[in-house]
Amino acid sequence: MERALEVFAALSDKTRLRTYRLLLKAGKDIAVCELIDALSESQYNVSKHLQILKTAGMVKETRKGRWVLYSVIESPEVELAEPVLKMQEEIFKTDMERLKKRLSLRNGDDIVSCQLARQLMEVIK
């Protein structure tokens, strides 16, 4: 039961729920800067929320060169993926559209820097 309480506490924040849902939908490792652009949140906020999700055992962190990448950890004790993915809020749709646009800037698996990505995303609008 303690594990379930940790998970529910971690998802009790709107930004963490949005972040977790994006990571579920993406199905791959996502860089912090990509999440920043998708969520339109500050680097501090996104990193803080990712740390809470990581502490709750919901996401894992991997390093690829200078990038810190996050992905969802499958948890048999608390199955939340299906209910979270079924949620139909407009903000989730907007987040996913921004993430898709941001991920389209990747060169294969190579991540485009945040500054360059923001410039390119302005041009694509």
N, C-alpha and C positions, 0 to 999 in steps of 0.2 A: 504494500500500500504506500510506503514511503516513496518509492520510485514514481508511482503514479502522481503523487502530490507534487514532487519536483517538476515533473513534466507539465502538469496543469499550471503550476505557478509560472513556469517559463513561458507558457503560451498565453498568459493572462494580459500581456502587453500587446497592443495593436502592431507596433513595429516588429516585434519578435514573431508574431503570428504571420505577418506579411513576409518576413525574411524566411521563415521555415517553409512557407508555402512556395515561395520562389525556388528554394533549393529542391523541394520535392518535385516541382514541375520541370525544372531544368534537367534533373536526372544525371548531372555531371558536376565536376568541381567548378566552382565559381569564385573568382577573385573578389576580394573585398572592394576594390575600386569599381568592379562591375555591379556589385550590389548597391554601392553608393549611388551610382547613376540610375539604376532601376528603381530604387526606393526614393530618390530625391531627398536623401538625408545626409547629414554631415558624416565625415569619416569617424569622428568620435562616437556618435550615436550608433552607427552600424557596428563598429568594433565592440562597443560596450554590450550591445544586444547579442552579438555573436558569441561573446565570452559567456554570457548567461546561458545560451542554448548549449554551448560546449560543456559547461559545468553540469548542466542537467543531463548530459549524455545523449543529446539529440543530434548534434552535428560534430563532425571531426574536421580537424585542420591538417592540411599538408602544405609543405613548402615546395615551390618550384622556382628555383633561382631566387629572384627578389620578391616574388609573388607569394602571398598567403592565400591558399584556396580552401574553400569550405564545401562540404557535402553532407547529406543526411546519413545518419547511422540508423540502420534498421533495428528496431527494438521489439523483440517478441513479447516483452512484458506489457508494453503500452502501445497498442496499435492505433495510431492517430492519423496516419496518412490518408486513409479513405475519407473520414469525416472532414478533415481539413481541406482536402481537394474538392469536396462537394459544396463547400461554402461558396455562395455566389454573391460577392460584393463587387461593385464597380471598381473599387481601388485595386482589387486583385487583377482584374483585367488590364488596367492601366499599368500596373507594375510589370506584368508579363510582357506587354507590348514594348515597354522600355527595355526590359532585359533582352528580348529577342533582337531589338535594334542594336543594343550594345554588343551582344554576342556576335552579331553579323560582322562586326568590325575586326574580329579575330582573324589572324592569318593562320589558318589551320588550327593548331592548339596554342599558338602564340598570342598572348594577351597584349592588347594595345594600351599604352599608358593612358592614365586618366586625363591628362591635359589634352593630348592629341585626340582622344576619344570624344571629349566634350566639343572640341572644335568640329570634328567630323559629324557628330550628331546634330549640331546646329545647321550644317550644310544640308543634311538629309531631310530635315523637317519639311 
